[in-house]
């Protein structure tokens, strides 16, 4: 059966796997970018609401 395949039919799975790999890489980069942006642009920790006692 493999003798009956045209060159275009053979290239199609290779193209499909390439597109899948590129999509997974892009999604991974977007997730990591989002995590890093959230970490470094987070608001500074708020000060406690309790008042400090004088010495």
Secondary structure, DSSP 8 states (H G I E B T S, - for coil): -GGG--HHHHHHHHHHHHHHHHHHHHHHHHHHHHHHHHHHSS------SS-----
